[in-house]
Amino acid sequence: MDALRARWALKEILPAVGMAKSSYEYARNARLRGESEKRAAARKAVVEAFDASGGTYGYRRIYAQVNAASEDDGRVGEWTVRSIMEEESLVARIAKRRRRYSSYEGEISEAPENLLRDDRGRHHFRADRPNELWITDVTEFRIPAGKVYLSPIIDCFDGMPLSWSISTSPDAEMANSSLLGACELLGEGERPKIHSDRGCHYRWPGWIEICKENGLVRSMSRKGCSPDNARCEGYFGRLKIEFFYGCDWSGVTLEEFMGMLDAYLRWYRDVRIKSDLGYRSPMQYRRDLGLVA
């Protein structure tokens, strides 16, 4: 009837279909109420999913999140998600260029070759199973209270941060402790490659000894070539977009900052969904594969 009203008056349509005007108005208002309630429910779900992500999810992950447990008749469309996010000004954080911390201090010892780069110059950061290929690096955070450094060990199987150390000093203890934490997760016969840049952290006797004791195969980037460790660079970039950039860290102590960073890393590992894992977190992905309890 709404479509017919473009050509005929309501008083002409109602007798033709045998409907009273009161019945028409009731049905029309009921339908409008239903659409409004559905839209309101969708808006609530979208806003809650965005807030739960700490403002880090774009429309694709919001769409996946709000529909994760919905039946077909309760699903929210992609364009509905996009329009609600626009109406509510929900914008995921974007990248900003920042100076990255570098631990390179020159050639202090012989470096192993880059095992991730083939003869054609292509890099291979993929792994078919856990504990096959690890990557690591150190990054710096500058806040008004001072500097904080992060040293994680990332598994290239699914991007899971296996272990990490957070410190106000980018020293050997920081790098070594993160590596020891990851080695505690190794199973029988697992001997992963561990790829890093040419920083001094990965040339010191302590690091080399940990690698030998746990059967790790060392691999290093070429001198001054950040693409050789591009996957770890990408991890740091995503971390800083979601956690660090755009936030006011005034009044936050170094201890408070380190606690917040640790909480983010745990959220990234256990909760944050990734599109390449079927919109599951790394931990949930491993549970679904039966790799962890």
QUITA-V612140 format. One record per backbone hydrogen bond with DSSP energy under -1.0 kcal/mol. NH is the residue of the N-H (numbers start at 1). CO is the residue of the C=O. If there is no record, write none. Layout:
BEGIN
NH:CO  NH:CO
END
This chain:
BEGIN
5:1  6:3  7:4  8:4  12:9  13:9  14:10  17:13  19:14  24:20  25:21  26:22  27:23  28:24  29:25  30:26  31:27  32:28  33:29  34:30  35:31  36:32  37:33  38:34  39:35  40:36  41:37  42:38  43:39  44:40  45:41  46:42  47:43  48:44  49:45  50:46  51:47  52:48  53:49  54:51  55:50  62:58  63:59  64:60  65:61  66:62  67:63  68:65  74:71  75:72  81:77  82:78  83:79  84:80  85:81  86:82  87:83  88:84  90:85  93:55  108:106  118:122  121:118  124:116  134:193  135:154  136:195  139:150  141:148  143:146  146:143  148:141  149:167  150:139  151:165  153:163  154:135  155:160  156:133  159:155  162:153  163:153  165:151  167:149  171:169  175:171  176:172  177:173  178:174  179:175  180:176  181:177  182:178  183:179  184:180  185:182  186:183  190:187  193:132  194:217  195:134  196:219  200:103  202:199  203:200  208:204  209:205  210:206  211:207  212:208  213:209  214:210  216:211  217:192  219:194  220:113  221:196  225:222  228:225  229:226  230:227  233:229  234:230  235:231  236:232  237:233  238:234  239:235  240:236  241:237  242:238  243:239  245:240  247:244  252:249  257:253  258:254  259:255  260:256  261:257  262:258  263:259  264:260  265:261  266:262  267:263  268:264  269:265  270:266  271:267  272:267  274:280  277:274  278:275  279:274  280:274  283:269  285:281  286:282  287:283  288:284  289:285  290:287  291:286
END
